[in-house]
């Protein structure tokens, strides 16, 4: 997906883009696998899916589960590039958080916060005060700070200021600000407050949850950006094996495939193409589960997210569950796909993810994958090879978009600017047609 978005953006920027993929489908690691038979093959499961799973063609199963924040960066990229023309989205019905072995809906409005059984009465009042403070907070207006210095005061101190207890801190940091660990507590509070604002602004757009999901699966996203690239003169080649990246004097000059060399000035690729220029920074375990029922205690939602904060299960990092269903054209009628993921911390990853799988019982079929996480050791300054990071365990695209903007800046020497991209499109299409 990062490569597809960048090929779209670079094409709009007037660059000549050749996009090669060794796979026969778009999107690499962020593809949706169809038909279901292919998923069985991919995970080396014996036999074929049982009759009860319905038609194989009705399935589009994401390998990497993520939702889009309604007000987040990826939605902005989709809107500004107008890739939204090729996609339809649905709002995810609810976001839940795990506490003491049970799941609770994350309160998303003041009314829900006051009705929520996550907190006692006095805690609710304090939490409401905190939410009002966050909503009014404006980093450019010191009158909204109430004695907090956004660049110095830690988030731990802000929680203290509002006298919030551990449970509330847990779900605020992990289910609203979407931090994966508790390191943020001792960092300046500005970033956390902005993250909570993003969550509540995203929520304000549609009301049920701040998350969106494309019909027919996430594999639609890379295809949408590949189309954008093609409209602006980009060339796309699937089923194209990469034999070697050609380097002269430490700088990339081309890519060799099937005996021919395509020459280039810059190259963007994922870590699997350049194993000598990346370093392993961890592992993620993902378990794809096929269910014949909605998840218990979610009010029979046909889509939801569940976050299990690390504190609740004595871990350092959170466990995530994303659930979607036939309502999103990704599964046969009456079937549900739940995908659990977390950062690996021990030698027994399957045991680590068990708290999530326990919430999903009974599971009809599961597909387990453990992936290495890579980050570039070569930032491309000399070599002009720009390497994307592997997808982390989070269930949203904010970290992916940070990576895209980081690569853009290293390639172009300037920050990625949404507005400028919009202007470039107007130059080509003219204002009238855009209306």
Phi, psi and omega in degrees: 000315181303316182295321180294318179296316181294324179293325176295311182297316182294325178295316178299326180285004176086011177276154176271118188243129169244125184243114181248142178223129180289343180275167180267005181226163180281147165101352176051237182295337182258032178276166169249129186270127175217149350288177183302327179306322181294328179292318177301316180297315185301324181262015178052041177274138180291153174074192181240163181299142180295157179310322186300343181279357179076199183286130180305325182292343181282356185257138169223098189258120179293138174278328181236109186280126172209151174248163178258133173288127186304328181250017188275184187291322183293322178296322177298317179298319180294319182290314183292328180270353183062024174293346177302339178301330187264002188228151170239137183244153170236151177278136175289136193287334180193155176242132185236156178228148186263132178213123177055042175084354179242162173248143182233148176291137176288121182298127188246353177223169178299319181298316180294322180299321182286334181268348189293140178271009178287335187224156174280172188302313184290323178300321181299317180298317182293321180295320180297316177303317180298316180296321179296318178301313181298317182297323183274347185297130177224115187298346179263002182230096185303339180295341182269359187281332183051048175082002178265134174261109188302335183265351183237314183299131179280161180294327178304317181290327178294316177301319180298316181306322181264004176057046181270138182279172187303317182298318181292320177300318179303308186281335177292313183290325188258327182260339177256306181280347175058040171280149181267340180224182181262011181301332185296338186302327184259014177256161180306146193280349187305312182300316181296316180298319179295325179292320179293323176298316179302317180298312185286329176291323178296320181294321183298336184290322186232343171092320184279317178201168181274005189253145174241159179213135183282139173300145182072011171094167184292341178300342178291333184294305179301325180295322179297317180286331176294322176297317179303314180301317182296320179301324182264025172092005178287151178249136184240130177233117173267168178056036185247104183289143178258117181273320183196147172265120187273125183237133174234131181050042176076006183236143181290135177236349180178177178230131182262131179213128178049046174082350180251155177245125172267120184274146181208163177261330180221152182224134174244132178206169177268167188302335186294342181270344186221064188298340181275357182243015180228163177230145181282127183245006179153191179219153175235137171255135176232135177236117178270124182240133174261127182237159175250019183208153173292163180289139182300149176063023175247017180064033181056032179300142176270001172201143177194169171236141174235131176247129176254101182298142186305322181303326186290338183233025178052051178234174176267333182232153184290161172247138182242146170231130173246134177230131177225176188203193180300338179299341182253012182058037178241358181211161178293160181309133176077006179250154182229143175246121175243132181237121180258141178213150174198163177283132182287133180238344184228184179276358181233073186301325183296328178289325181297327186267359183304319180306326179287316183295328179299329180287342188262350186308150347283141180259130182283317180208137175234150181235116185255132173227142175239119184246143173282142176260130180240147173231148182292139170265340179254116183274000173089359183303313180272307190287338186062023172258122184246118191251130179280163178269154176290152180294130180276187186277353184296161183253027175217171188262009185298317181293325178298317180293325176300320181295316180299315181293326179293315179296317180303314183295319180293326181283317190261345180076006177221160181294149174289128185237112182302316185297320182295323180297320179299316180298318181299320179295320180297323179301323185277315186268341186082153184293320191301313186296336184287335187292000000 
